[in-house]
Amino acid sequence: MKTVGIVGGTGFTGKYITALLLKKGYAVVVFTRNARLKSIIPNLTYAMWDATHRTCDTEALKTIDVAIHLAGAGIADKRWTDERKQEILDSRVKSTEFLVNQLQLHAPFCKTFIAASAIGFYGADKHPGHPFTEEAGAYPDFLGDTCKKWEEASAEASSFLRTVILRFGIVLGKESGAFPQLAAPMNFGVMPILGSGDQIVSWIHVADIANMVLFAIEHETVKGIYNAVAPNPVTHKELMKTIARLKGGFKIPAPAPSFLLQIMLGELSIEVLKSCTVSAAKIEAVGFKFEFPVIETAVKAILAQKEA
């Protein structure tokens, strides 16, 4: 039985990945600052991890065959003050540097490193109809620079581990991420449209994130950078209309003008209003099959899960 160590395993995507790996017969060690957590689930354990204080359970590291790094402060959780931007950067770059160092020193059986990044790497669409591929350069803004430094820290592992970097799109799922925030006003008959609504959203169902991580673990020819997005991006307006239609009932469109979002969110509004079309061709070319390639089936699955 292979053992997978996950940093960030208590978060939204981490829980999905952990559940899938356990189902597929892997043992999982979740590295967390709350190492006092006790598991009643077979083959699931918790171990200490605190990159800020440079603390890690090195004995647990000795048991793992695969390392997954998902940790990082939430991009959209708070307004982007200078302090918050530094926290977002440090929580990704410094924690990755620390993990890669610890893997090299204390994980002799680990052969694979899978690290998260984000499509914020790319910036806004430059040429309509031409999606961003993995070969594009980093956009020179806060998120582009953050993702570039984050990926550079992850790539240091490639000198001694098979390294896979996944650039996450907008992750949609039941419990957290963008979907509950977008869908919540519809419970009151309101369908918000942010800005023009024409901005492209490159999304992915959280189950396909978990499937992609499993695919990367089990296919040793997979290495390097891959976009983790569904193959059919949609406009923000199309996403909202799909959620509204599948939820049912009458929904009144409620435009949120760009200038109002800029006042409310500050610099973060750039990301909310940005159109970013990202290609899934590279991961499909190596044989990955999406469970939810189109927004209709993804939203249906999420809403069915909410009602379960």
Helices and strands as residue ranges (DSSP letters): E 3-7, H 12-23, E 27-32, E 44-50, E 55-56, H 58-61, E 66-69, H 82-106, E 112-118, G 119-121, H 142-155, G 156-159, E 162-168, E 170-172, H 178-183, G 184-188, E 190-194, E 200-201, E 203-205, H 206-218, E 224-228, E 234-235, H 236-247, E 252-256, H 258-265, G 266-268, H 269-273, H 281-285, H 295-307
